[in-house]
Amino acid sequence: MTKLKSTLRSALEAAGLTSGMTVSFHHHLRNGDHVLNMVLDEAAAMGIKNLTLQASSIFPVHAPLIGHIQSGVVTGIETAYMSGPVADAISHALLARPVVFRSHGGRAQAIASGRVHIDIAFIAAPCADCAGNLNGLYGPAACGSLGYAFTDARYADCVVAITDHLVPYPAAPASIDETQVDYVVQVPCIGDPGGIVSGTTSVTRDPVGLRIAEYAAQVMASSGLLQEGFSFQTGAGGASLAVTEYLKPLLRARGITAGFGMGGITGAMVDMLENGYVRSLLDVQCFDLRAVASIRDNPAHQEIPALRYAAPIARGSAVDQLSCVVLGATEIDVDFNVNVHTDSSGVILGGSGGHSDTAAGAQLTMIVAPLMRARLPIVVDRVGCISTPGSTVDVLVTQRGIAVHPARRELRDALVAAHLPVYDIHALRDMARRITGTPAVLPHGHRVVGVVEYRDGSLLDQIFALDE
């Protein structure tokens, strides 16, 4: 029996899609993804209702999901990240059931352990053959790594690959092979690869961002961790990219080669690999098209699954090998708890992704953020939502100064000895308040619209509706 189906409808029928199922999607095409929308549109046309959406992330491109929630096609969402119109609508209590937010590692662990059961996994496959050998390296929608889809393909009851680039058997390399795929369907377009770009692809020129990046690199240099084989992860924002630029001369001056860089990989990390600053890259998702080309062409740029990246259940987890991770925040409180789920007004604008995973694993976890953002202090008494517990955060770096977690006294002493501007975190809070004033505590409703699980499955916090 052939796996190849002629239409999306026939693929859904062959997979046995019925009301009440849990269906999953991965987000490697990010804001360029077309697959989630096209599958839900077809499900709606079939009269399917009451689906639980197990999507690794949801982006602005997925705004049509709002209509499917309103019509009852989708009644539950579990994800690692959510932004755009869907996030705003959820913040205003669109969905009857709270969204379950997990980290990338927590999502993989929940699926692998059986705590989350996927009936049908829909995999956007930039390149596929008729038997279901898949990769993200070739085709008009090439996205690079398929790291988050590996877990879905392995554990779902049924796997449907959706591609716009069907090649002769066998497709090579096979990131996901034919033994894990039940059906293949070719469609005109699975997405816009330009939409995978996350954050900015250029180093910030903002003096505030540059000062933060310089301090962050100096913290690394003073921590004692900047030795041969040093490993790190940074984000895709302009300030994070600037950290890598400040890191290069430090590595060069000490004659050090970093062992690996990890996470969502950008062109800046590719530059470090190609110029000998780092020996390898571990890539669970590509954040720009330069990274897509690199993972296709350079064997030192490795594709890894989410389980290997960050799941506590795994026999080995790459986050546990990290020397340092540089992370952002919408808020951080005086106990070093970090919020990346909501903004200061309580609107959902993101999610943990790998934030809490890497913070737990790295030897040095740095939060980099301006002391003030939109005339509001970054340091607050209590964050609106705990995304990453303060016990796993070591340092806050702002343009005005650096705060070190009280448990890291030796690190604080090393930074003071290096003549860095170290303050108690309460002092940074007060410094900002002298400029901005003390922000009002914003009211929220009593209805829970989101629950935030920690990477081990325990409840970390709740998100409440903005109005009721």
N, C-alpha and C positions, 0 to 999 in steps of 0.2 A: 504494500500500500504506500502510495506516495505521500510525503509530508506536505508537498507544495499545494496550496489552496489558491484558487483563482481570484477570490475577493475577500475583503476583510469580513464581510458577513458570513461567508462560508467557513472562515477560520474560527470565528466566534462560535458558530454552531457546532463545528467539529470538536472544539475545546469543551463544549457543554456548558457554556455560560448560562447561568440561571440567576434569578433574583436571590438576594441574600448572601451572595458570595463575597469573598475577599479577593481583590485583584491588585496586582502590584505593577509599579512602573519605576524605572530608574531615571536619573536626571542628567546624564552626561551631555545631552544637548542643551541643558540649562534653559535659558530664555529663548532658545531657538527650537524647542521641542514641539512637534506636531502630533506625536503618537498618542499621548494621554487624551487630548481633545478628540482625535478622530475615533478612538475606541469608545469613549463615553458617548459620543454622538451616535455611533452605530448601536450601542447598547440601548440608548433611549429609543431609537427607531424600532428596536426589537421588543419594546415594552418592558425591559428589565428595570427592576426597582431594588432599593435597599442594599446597594453595594457599599462595602467598606473599602476605601481607597488606601492601599499600603504603598504610598509614593515616597521615594527617598527624599525628594524635595519638590516644592511647588513654587512656580515663578509667575511673574505678571502675565506671560503668554497663556497661562492656564485660566484666565478670567472667565471663559465659558463654563468652567466648573460651577460658578455661582448659579447659573440657570439649572444645572443638573441637581444641585442641592435643593433649590426651590421646588423642583418638580418631583423630588423623591427618588431620583435615580441613584444618588449618592446620599447616604445617611451617616457615614462615619469616615473619618480621616485619621490616619496615623502617618507621621512624617518626621523628618529630621530638621526641616527648614521650610519656611513659608514666607513669601513676600508678595507685595502687589495687591491687586483688587481682592483676591480671595482672602488674604490675611486681614485686610481692612474689614471685609464683610464678617469674617469669623469674630473679629474683635467686637463687633456690634451684634453678636449673638445670632448669626445666620443659621448655625447648625445646632440641632437639638442636643446632640451628644458632644461632649468635650473632645477637642482634638487631642490626640496623644502625641506628645513630642518626645522623641528619643534622639540620642546622639547617633552618629554614624556607626560607631562600634556597638552601641546599645541596640540599634535596629538589627544589625547582623546577628548579634547574640540572641535576641528575642526570636528571630526566625530559626536559627540553627538549633536552639534548645527546644523548639516546638511550642514555645509560649505564644508565638504568632504563627498562624497557619495561613498559607497562601493557596487559594484554589487555582488561580490562573495568573501566571506572570507574563506580562507583555514586555518584550525586550526590543527596543529600538536598535536595529542592527545596521550600521552603515555599510557593512559588507557581509553577504551571506551566500551560501549555496543551497541547493534544493534539499539537502539532508539536514541542514541546521548547524553547520559549522559557521561561527560568527566571529567578526572582529570589528574594531572601531577605527582601523588604520587606513582603509581605502574607501573610495566612493565619494559622491558629491556632498554627503553629510558626515564625513570623517570627523570623529570627535576624540580619537585617541584611546585612552584607557576606558575599559568597561567595568572597572573595579567594583562598583556598587551593584551591578547586575549579577555578579557571580553567585552571591548567596541566594538570590531569588531563583536563579536557574537550577541550583542544586537542590533546593528544598521544596519548591512549589509542586503541587500535584500535576499541573499541566503547564507547559511553556510554549508560548507563541512568539516566534521571531517575526518582526515586521521590518522589511527592508525596502530600500529604493535602488539597491545595487546588487543584483543577483549575478553571481559569477559561476563558472563551471566548477564542478566538484573535483577535488576538494579545495575549499577556500583555505588559504594559509596566510599567516598562522591562524590557528583556531583558538581564540581567547576563551570562548565557550564552544564545546564540541557537540557533535551530533547526538551523543548519548544522553544529552540533557535537554534536547529540544524535541517537542512533539509535532509542531506545525510551523510552516513558513509561508508567509504571504508577501507578495510584492505590491507596493503602492507607489504612486507617482513621486511622493516626497515625504520623508520622515521628519524633515526639519531643516532649519537654517543654521549651518555651522558657525556663522558669524555671531549667533546668539549665545555661544558658549563663553564668550569673553566675560570675565568676572572682574569687577572693580576697574582698575585702570591698568594699562600696560606700560605706563611710563613712571619714572621716579618723580615724586613730588618736587616742586620747586618752592612750595610754601615754606617760609622760614620756620614756622611752628613745627611742621612735619619734619623738616630737616634736623631741627634741634632735638626732637624726640628720638629720631633715628640715630643720631650721633650718640646720645646718652645710652640708648639701648645697646649699641655696639660696645660702648665703654663698659657697660655692666657685664656683658659677655666676657670681655677681655680681663676684667677684674675678678671674675667669679672663680677662676682656677680651672674652668672647663675647656678653655680654648687651647686644646692640645691636639696632637696628631690623632686623626680619626673622629674629631668633633662632629656631631651630627645635629641637624637643626631643621625646623619648619617655620616658615613665615607665611603671611597671607598675601593677597593679591592687591591690596590697596597701595596708594602712592607712598605712604610712610613706611609700610612693610618692605616695599621694594627698595626704598632708600636704606633700610637696615642692611640689606645684602651688599649695597654699594660701599657702606662704611666698613662692612666686615672684610671685604676683599683686601684692602691694604694691611689689615691686622694679620690675616692669614699669610700674606706675602712676606711681611716683615719678620714673622716668626718661622717662616719656612714650613708652614703647616698645610696639609691637604685634608679637607674635611672628608669624613667617611661617606656620608650620604646626606642628601636633602630630601624632604618628603612632603606629602600632602597633595593639595591641589597645585599642580606645577605650572609655572608661568615662564615666559621667555627669559625673565631675569635669572631664574634658576637654570635654565638651559645654557645661558651664557656662562654661568659658573662652572657647569659641567664641561662645556667645550673649551674653556680656557684653563682647565686644570685646577680649579679651586676646590672641586669636590669630585670624588671618584665615581659616584653613582647617584641616580635619582630613583626613588620609590614613588610610584604614581598611581593613586587611586582615582584621580580625575584630572583632566587637562583644563586649565583655566584660560588658555588662548591658543591660537592656531600655530604659533611657533612651537609650543609644547606638543601639539599633535604631530607635527613633522618630526620632531626629535624622537618621540617614542616609537615612531615607525622606522626610523633610520639608524638609531644609535642603540646598540645592545646594552650599553651601560645605563640606559633609561628603561626601568623595569615597570611593567604593569603588575599591580598587586590587588588582590581582592579585599573587600572591606573587613572580612574576618581577620585576615592577616594584619591589616592596617591597625585595627583598634579594638577588637572584641575581647573583653576580659575572659570569655569562655575558651578562647583559643589556646593551644599549647604554647604558642609564641605570638607575641603581638609587637608590631614594629614601633608603636608609640612608647613601649617600655625601653627601647634602645635610644631614645632621643636624649641628647645632651641639653638642648634648649629649644623652646618653642616661643614664638612671638605672636601674641593674640591681641585682638581688639576688644572693645567694650562699648555698650551704650551707657552703662553705669557701673560703678564699683562702689561698694560700701565700706565702712570703717572696719569691718571684719574681713575684707578682701573678697567677699562674695561678688560675682560678676554676673551682669545681665546682658545677654545678647538676643533675647527673645522679643522684648518690647522696647519702645522708646519711652521718653520721660512722661508721656501722657497715657501710657498703657496700651498703645496700638501695637499689635503684633507686626514685626518687621523683619524677622529672621528666625533664628533657631540655633541650637548648639552646633549642628554639623559635627565636626571633630573637635570642637572647643574643649569640652569637658574631658574627652578621651586623651587628648595630648597633654592637657594640664595635669591629669593624673599620672601620666607615664613619664614625662620629661623630668630631668634632674633640676632644670631651671625653667620656671614658667613666668614669662614677662607679659604684663598687660601694657600696651602702649596706647595712649589716648591724650588728647588735649585736655588741659585742666578745666576748660570750659567749652561747651558746644552749644550753639544757638542761645547764647546768653544764660546757660544753665550750668551749674557745676557738674563735673563728671563724678566727683566723690560725694556720696550721699550717706545718710544715716543708715538706711536700709533700702536695698535695691527693690524695684518693683517686681522683679521675678529673679529667682536664683537659677541661673543657667549652669554655672560652674561654682562649686563650693569653695569658699575662701581657704580652706585647709589645703587645697592643691595649688594655690597661687602664691608665688614668692615675691614678686616685685611689681609695682606700678611705676611706669615711666611717663612723666608729663614734661612739657617744655619748661615748667617752672621748678621742677624738682622730682625726686625719686623717693618712693616709700617702700620699705621692706617689711615683709610679714614678721611679726614679733618672734615667731618660731625659728627664723633664719638669722640668728644673732651674728653668727660668724660671717655670713654674707654681708650683713649690714656693716660690720667692722671693716671688711675688705673694701667696700665701696667708699666708706669714709676715709680710709687710708689712701685711696686713689683720688681723693679730693673731689669726689662727685657730690652734688647738692642733695644730700639725704635728709629727709624730713619724716617725722611721724605722720601717718596718714591723716590723723585728725587735723594736723597743721595744714596739710594740703587742702583739706575740706574748707577750713576756715579762711585760707588764703583766697580761695575762689569766691567764697561767700562775701568777702569784703568788697569784691568787685561786682558780683551779680545780685547780692542780697540772698536771703534764705528762701528757697523756692517753697511755694505752697504745696501742701500734701493734697493731691488730686483725688477726689472721690471716685469710687467705682461701684458697680453693681454687686449683687451677691451671687449672681449666677456664674458658675465656672464654665468658661469656654475653652480652656486648655489645661491639660495636666502635663507637667514636665517630669519625665522619668530620668533618673540618673543612669549611667551606663550599665550598672548592675541590675537594673529593673526596679529599684526602690523609688518611692515618690520623693521628688526634690522640691517641687513647688507647684502652685496653681496660678492660672491666669484668669482674671475675672472680666466679665463684660463691661464695656464702657458705659452703656446705658441699658435700661430695661423697660 
